[in-house]
Amino acid sequence: MGKPKIIIIGAGLGGLSTGIYAQLNGYETVIYEKNPVPGGLAACWKRKDYLIDGGIHFLTGHKPGLNLYRVFEEVGVHKAEYVDIETYARYIDERSGIKVDISADLDKFHSDLLRLFPDDQRIINKFIKSTRGMSKTDISEFGFKEPMELMKTKDWIKEFWQNRKALKYFIGKSMKPVSEYVKKVKNPILKELFLYMFLPTVPVAFLWMVLSFVAQNQMGLLAKGSIDFAQKMEDRYLELGGKIEYKSKVTDILVEDDTAVGIKLEDSIVHNSDFVVSAIDGRTVIYDILDGVYTNEKINKIYSEWKTVDPFVSVSLGVDMEFKDEVWMTFFKSTDSVTIAEEEIDNIMIRFFNYSPHFAPKGKTVIQVDFETEWEYWFVLRDDMKEYNSVKKKLAEETIEWLEKRYPGINNNIEVIDVATPYTYWRYTLNERGAYMGFLPTSDAFTTTVEKRLPGLKNFYMAGQWSMSMGGVQPVIYSGKHVIQLLCHDEGKEFVTNNRVRRSN
Ligand SMILES: Cc1cc2nc3c(=O)[nH]c(=O)nc-3n(C[C@H](O)[C@H](O)[C@H](O)COP(=O)(O)OP(=O)(O)OC[C@H]3O[C@@H](n4cnc5c(N)ncnc54)[C@H](O)[C@@H]3O)c2cc1C
């Protein structure tokens, strides 16, 4: 008898991770991907001599020191090229002239905050103390070691015991969203700084965690862009004997007697398998492809009540100039706004790809300006291609004008202009509302398990950003691992990683 066969839909990081762990566990796998390349949202594209990175901003786990690194080795991404982040971001409030670097050096960051916002001494001291405390722990695998579905009371007790030093930072008021937390902050600029460090909906403990990774020098940038990360996973998957069929859009999941038995492609060709794993948009699979037959109250509640992350519109420029003194990411609270989707936006995020030679020829730089925006506007606009292109052109012009005031000379040195809208992200990956990270990370989402199996449907699993309460590189890689842990458990098999055998339950 041959090996059991798994069909995986989607070669994003979630699908690739599933494939890697499935191959490690003796399954035969084929991934069907609609695009000609791997990576999904972890995408880059060439414009003349410039490499535009439209994906991952930063990540944790890229070097030895945290438990997460072992998982990076398992999926092969320890071979990607990284640059450590020394400054998480620069925050500039143009109205007051205040400028703060969110530095890996917590002493410096602490004294800068106290100097600039003396009225908020108490909250600043507590914020830094918690960040510092967390940076002495390793929480990189907390809640990820095993799929939640397999965790029993004794496993939770063990998990809590092993992470007891970090746990005190994740209880009570620490799980309040940052938007609530800042109500106690007196200075409005410090308020804004906290709000835009990540997303206002995340618990404040999440900010401490992110900054604690920065302080441990455990936050990295991809020196060759997001595609390098995806390609390292693809290499690992192919080395293990996995197969990928590109330009193959799945339109149907075949079900017989409430059991997934294969898939149908856009050209009507059918492929059979023993198991099917979906690593694509959750709503499309559950409610369109499977007609909403295999759901329950919990799933319906998630898909009807949880919001998705607001998408970006991203303006990238190839500029014949160097920006050696700029940090890789700057948040502006700007005095003049840019019009996006008929709204005046004054929170503006800029990335300078000046940390590696792989994005632009010598002496030149890619600058990317990201604006959070709404989905509906772009989706409706795209019906009129002429108008859509004209809005993109106008946005690029306004962005350049805005940049020129802050970085004189840019206007005359632009060699490449590229605008990616929420529609672009949707068209490329088919993620609901162009959501680049799945569900909006809220305290509610953080404490809810999103199931990777659908009720009533056998031999079917879900991986990727819609199978976790929050997307992002780390959760998505674990989602693939969890699916194969669950599958091995359901099959009564032992789960193996890198030749180390671990019980799946
Ligand atoms: C601009 C940006 C910045 C980000 N920054 C960070 C960051 O700093 N840190 C971090 O951790 N995360 C970040 N993320 C999020 C992270 O990249 C994603 O959460 C993660 O890559 C999602 O992977 P996935 O496999 O779940 O989904 P996807 O990447 O969407 O992969 C799904 C794949 O399935 C394919 N597909 C869809 N439908 C079909 C079909 N019917 N048939 C066949 N194939 C199909 C798609 O083409 C795609 O390749 C960022 C994302 C973006 C876009």
The ligand as an ORCA input file, in Angstrom:
! r2SCAN-3c Opt
* xyz 0 1
  C       2.224     44.012      3.725
  C       2.238     42.887      4.710
  C       2.982     43.004      5.858
  C       3.017     41.973      6.781
  N       3.828     42.092      7.866
  C       3.968     41.063      8.697
  C       4.908     41.139      9.750
  O       5.594     42.125      9.899
  N       5.052     40.080     10.571
  C       4.290     38.954     10.425
  O       4.455     38.014     11.205
  N       3.363     38.875      9.430
  C       3.195     39.879      8.568
  N       2.291     39.800      7.552
  C       1.304     38.712      7.561
  C       1.795     37.375      7.005
  O       2.586     37.591      5.877
  C       0.551     36.527      6.650
  O      -0.273     36.393      7.793
  C       0.919     35.130      6.169
  O       1.914     35.183      5.171
  C      -0.342     34.441      5.632
  O      -0.007     33.185      5.096
  P      -1.136     32.174      4.633
  O      -0.450     31.003      4.056
  O      -2.106     31.937      5.712
  O      -2.002     32.939      3.532
  P      -1.636     33.492      2.085
  O      -0.309     34.106      2.094
  O      -2.782     34.302      1.656
  O      -1.546     32.180      1.181
  C      -2.649     31.610      0.555
  C      -2.208     31.089     -0.811
  O      -3.299     30.391     -1.395
  C      -3.425     30.757     -2.771
  N      -4.815     30.552     -3.140
  C      -5.901     31.266     -2.738
  N      -7.019     30.731     -3.243
  C      -6.640     29.646     -3.969
  C      -7.349     28.659     -4.695
  N      -8.688     28.687     -4.797
  N      -6.652     27.673     -5.315
  C      -5.294     27.620     -5.220
  N      -4.566     28.536     -4.528
  C      -5.234     29.525     -3.906
  C      -2.990     32.203     -2.806
  O      -2.566     32.555     -4.105
  C      -1.850     32.211     -1.783
  O      -0.622     31.901     -2.388
  C       2.247     40.802      6.572
  C       1.511     40.673      5.411
  C       1.515     41.711      4.470
  C       0.744     41.538      3.190
*
